[in-house]
Amino acid sequence: LEFRRVLFRSDNGTGLAFSDLAAAPDGRLFATAGDADPLFQAALYTLNKSTGAATLFRRLGNGDDGESIAYNPNDGKLYHASGQNENRLAPPPLNFVFEKIDISDPNRPPENIQLSGPAIDEATTILHIPGTENFLWPDLNFAGHATTGSRLMRVTQTGQVALLGLMDHVAMGLAFYPPAAGCSYSLTPVGQTFGPAGGTGTLAVTAPTGCAWTARSNAS
């Protein structure tokens, strides 16, 4: 674990250095520590949000350098990316993993997800895209590559990889702002009725900013 990958250190006397955080809807805050973990080489912890104390949830033995996590509300699993692929091999080497973790049972082994598509490198972070089955995955730009920053990849929860574009810097974190609240729509009035001869009327559609909508007629 390189010093630049340390997000914060736990204040419980253990000297743990965490590289990524993920919140679950039940209020738990998960943190992952990498190979520099003084207790376990790569492990997943829960954090006390008041004291910062860390409790081991399970060890993470798959992958090598770099540990990134993200919660997926679609299936209630925690997704974990780890490993280097500095030669950008497709498929990636065996020490490069993308897997999902059942946070309801710490004794259940993680489930590996086979990656397919363009070659993908070590994740600096992963971020679930609300309302989809996709994650944003900026990769680490190793020396010798033509790009000067991260490549921004999209990875589905089943491992399909697509290149979205190039960044002018190495992204060490991502967030949606403002937080995605989902789209809800309302009609005023909620409906109108017309006789056999038809007619005209007006409906007002209200939706949050950024939520697109279209009107379509089923009239024959």
C-alpha positions in Angstrom: 0.0 0.0 0.0 1.6 3.2 -1.1 1.3 6.3 1.1 -0.7 8.1 -1.6 -3.3 5.4 -1.4 -3.9 5.9 2.3 -7.3 7.6 2.9 -7.1 7.8 6.7 -5.7 6.0 9.7 -7.8 4.4 12.4 -7.6 6.0 15.8 -7.7 2.8 17.8 -4.0 2.2 18.4 -3.5 -0.4 15.6 -1.9 1.9 13.0 -4.3 0.6 10.3 -4.1 2.5 7.1 -7.3 2.4 5.0 -7.5 3.0 1.3 -11.3 3.1 0.6 -14.7 3.4 2.4 -18.2 2.2 1.6 -21.4 2.7 3.5 -24.2 0.2 3.7 -27.8 1.2 4.1 -28.0 -0.5 7.6 -25.6 2.2 8.9 -22.4 0.2 8.8 -19.3 1.8 7.4 -16.8 -0.5 5.8 -13.1 0.2 5.2 -10.5 -1.8 3.4 -6.8 -2.0 4.3 -4.1 -3.2 1.9 -0.8 -5.1 2.1 0.6 -2.6 4.7 -2.1 -3.7 7.2 0.0 -4.6 10.3 -2.5 -7.3 11.4 -3.6 -8.9 8.1 -2.3 -8.4 4.6 -5.5 -7.0 2.9 -8.6 -7.0 5.1 -12.1 -5.6 5.3 -13.2 -3.8 8.5 -16.2 -2.1 9.9 -15.6 1.3 11.6 -17.2 2.9 14.5 -18.3 6.2 13.1 -18.0 8.0 16.5 -14.7 6.7 17.7 -13.0 5.5 14.5 -12.4 2.0 16.1 -12.0 -0.7 13.5 -13.4 -4.3 13.8 -12.2 -7.0 11.5 -15.1 -8.2 9.2 -13.1 -10.6 7.1 -9.7 -11.1 5.5 -9.3 -10.3 1.8 -6.7 -12.7 0.4 -7.4 -12.2 -3.3 -5.6 -9.7 -5.5 -2.3 -8.0 -4.6 -1.7 -4.2 -4.6 -4.5 -1.7 -4.3 -7.8 -2.2 -2.5 -11.1 -0.5 -3.6 -14.7 -1.2 -2.5 -18.2 0.0 -3.3 -21.6 -1.0 -2.2 -24.2 -2.1 -4.8 -27.8 -1.6 -3.7 -29.1 -3.7 -6.5 -28.0 -7.0 -4.8 -26.9 -5.8 -1.4 -23.3 -6.9 -2.0 -20.0 -5.1 -1.5 -17.8 -5.1 -4.6 -14.0 -5.3 -4.2 -11.3 -4.6 -6.8 -7.6 -5.4 -6.2 -4.5 -6.1 -8.1 -2.1 -4.6 -10.7 -2.3 -5.1 -14.5 0.5 -2.7 -15.5 1.0 -4.5 -18.8 -2.7 -4.1 -19.5 -3.3 -7.7 -20.3 -6.8 -8.9 -21.4 -7.9 -11.0 -19.7 -6.0 -9.7 -16.6 -3.5 -11.9 -14.7 -4.7 -14.1 -11.8 -3.5 -11.7 -9.2 -6.0 -9.1 -10.5 -9.5 -9.6 -9.0 -13.0 -8.2 -9.1 -15.3 -9.9 -6.6 -18.4 -9.4 -4.6 -18.7 -9.9 -0.8 -21.8 -10.9 1.1 -21.9 -8.4 4.0 -24.6 -10.5 5.8 -22.2 -13.4 6.4 -18.5 -12.7 7.0 -17.7 -16.4 6.7 -19.0 -16.7 3.1 -16.1 -16.5 0.6 -16.1 -13.7 -1.9 -17.6 -14.5 -5.3 -15.1 -13.9 -8.2 -16.3 -11.9 -11.2 -14.6 -12.6 -14.6 -13.7 -9.4 -16.4 -14.1 -9.2 -20.1 -13.6 -6.4 -22.7 -10.8 -3.8 -22.9 -7.7 -4.4 -20.7 -8.2 -2.7 -17.3 -5.6 -1.6 -14.8 -5.5 -1.3 -11.0 -8.5 0.6 -9.7 -7.7 3.8 -7.8 -11.4 3.7 -6.6 -14.7 2.2 -7.7 -18.1 4.0 -7.5 -21.5 2.5 -8.1 -23.7 4.5 -10.6 -27.1 4.9 -8.9 -30.0 3.2 -10.7 -27.7 1.0 -12.8 -25.7 -2.2 -12.7 -22.5 -0.3 -13.4 -19.5 1.0 -11.6 -17.1 3.8 -12.5 -13.5 2.6 -12.4 -10.6 5.0 -12.9 -7.4 3.0 -13.3 -3.9 3.8 -12.1 -1.6 5.1 -14.8 1.7 3.3 -14.5 4.9 4.8 -15.9 5.5 4.2 -19.6 1.8 4.4 -20.7 0.9 7.0 -23.3 -1.8 8.6 -21.2 -0.9 11.0 -18.5 -3.9 10.3 -16.3 -6.5 7.7 -15.4 -8.6 6.0 -18.0 -12.2 6.1 -16.9 -13.8 2.7 -17.3 -17.3 1.4 -16.8 -17.6 -2.1 -15.3 -20.9 -3.9 -14.9 -21.6 -6.0 -11.9 -21.1 -9.0 -14.2 -17.6 -7.9 -15.3 -18.2 -6.3 -18.7 -15.6 -3.5 -19.2 -16.0 -0.4 -21.5 -13.7 2.6 -21.9 -15.5 5.9 -21.3 -12.7 8.3 -21.8 -9.3 9.6 -20.7 -8.6 11.9 -17.7 -5.9 14.5 -17.4 -4.9 13.3 -14.0 -4.8 10.2 -11.9 -8.2 10.1 -10.1 -7.9 8.9 -6.5 -11.6 9.3 -5.6 -15.0 9.8 -7.2 -18.3 11.1 -5.9 -21.6 12.2 -7.4 -22.6 15.8 -6.5 -25.3 16.6 -5.6 -26.0 13.0 -4.5 -28.3 11.1 -6.9 -31.8 11.2 -5.5 -33.5 9.2 -8.2 -36.3 10.5 -10.5 -39.9 11.0 -9.5 -42.7 12.5 -11.7 -46.0 14.0 -11.0 -48.9 15.0 -13.3 -51.3 17.8 -12.7 -54.1 16.9 -13.2 -53.5 13.2 -12.8 -55.7 12.4 -15.8 -58.2 13.7 -18.3 -61.1 12.0 -20.1 -62.6 12.9 -23.5 -65.6 11.7 -25.5 -65.6 9.9 -28.8 -65.0 13.1 -30.7 -61.7 13.8 -28.8 -60.6 17.1 -27.5 -57.7 19.1 -26.2 -56.3 19.5 -22.8 -53.2 20.3 -20.8 -51.1 18.3 -18.3 -48.2 19.7 -16.3 -45.3 17.4 -15.6 -43.1 18.0 -12.6 -39.7 16.3 -12.3 -36.3 17.0 -10.5 -33.5 18.7 -12.4 -31.7 16.3 -14.7 -34.6 13.9 -15.0 -35.6 13.7 -18.6 -39.1 12.8 -19.8 -41.0 12.5 -23.1 -44.7 12.6 -24.1 -46.0 9.8 -26.3 -49.5 9.2 -27.8 -51.1 5.8 -28.2 -53.8 7.2 -30.4 -54.3 5.2 -33.6 
